[in-house]
């Protein structure tokens, strides 16, 4: 039996780009009825982000908007806002990522909406957070990787920092938002009242560098780019092999000994330079030189099999094509086929989450702009004539 803990819950999704939409996609995969509110002219900004496109659809948009219904309505028009307010009156959750202060100016702030529905869980997905000198500024993932310290510690030693290749901060903020919403819904079961959930890209960025923050507070260490090396542990990095690259994790004394014996360098175990992990970190350069020379003697697959058999964690460095075609990816069902009218072969990343060994899946394909506008307005009590009038005035868009 499919596990849908949010079945029956109604979510109004007034978000764009990645963080907010990913939050709402998570809720939809858990069973919620998510109505995505979009501009009638262009829809979500993410629809235009590309290439790559898949039969005209942005790959980025497709990845974070499955399982939703699209309501294309203008929030700049009072009649459009009235549509959203009607939705709110029967909703359980309202998620917004509008520019700081805009929700309040439109009458869509938490106090305004909870006055209509005191059971509403209201989630704001922001840039720099709800307080402080930067609270009023907008932000995107790359900006927060910069402001939150990630770029300064990512890249090769002695070179300028680089952005992490995925929108890590956006996706993480979407996950935190979904977690906060689920927690608020549980609290509502106890109190009967809704809660305001605040998340932001900046807070997520700092959350992801937690041990670096503690390290700086402890002894003033400011991390810099170290390539693939894990600065607190050695050996724990990518090593070149004869035909490729292999990530090797000798994360404790036991694993280090297993590694040394597997690569036929048992003398390193008794070397006082490498006796403990702090010793190995201090003498990393010498250790990497010796281990690296040995690993370059064989192919990646040979070392992977040998190290795995010895109990040493190791993984080849894969590109996206390799990940898509990996047996492990297929076995876990992480790429889900979803029926789409113009992309018959559409596959999307499913949630990295299972219940009783059954993967949480998307219920439907990402919607076209305004695909469900007429359907949703009918549910709210609008007549066919009213819908036609709003469409003629440009307040809504129907397919």
Secondary structure, 3 states (H helix, E strand, C coil): CCCCCCCCCEEEEECCCCHHHHHHHHHHHCCCEEEEEECCCCCCHHHHCCCCEECCEEHHHHHCCCCEEEEEECCCCHHHHHHHHHHHHCCCEEEECCCCCHHHHCCCCHHHHHHHCCCCEEEEEECCCCCCCCCCCCCCHHHHHHHCCCHHHCCCCCCCCCCCCCCHHHHHHHHHHHHHHHHHHHHHHHHCCCCEEEEEHHHHHHHHCHHHHHHHHHHCCCCCCCCCCCCCCCCEEEEECCCCEEEEECCCHHHHHHHHHHCCCHHHCCCHHHCCHHHHHHCHHHHHHHHHHHHCCCCHHHHHHHHHHHCCEEEECCCHHHHHHCHHHHHHCCEEECCCCCCCCCEEECCCCEECCEECCCCCCCCCCCCCHHHHHHHCCCCHHHHHHHHHCCCEECC
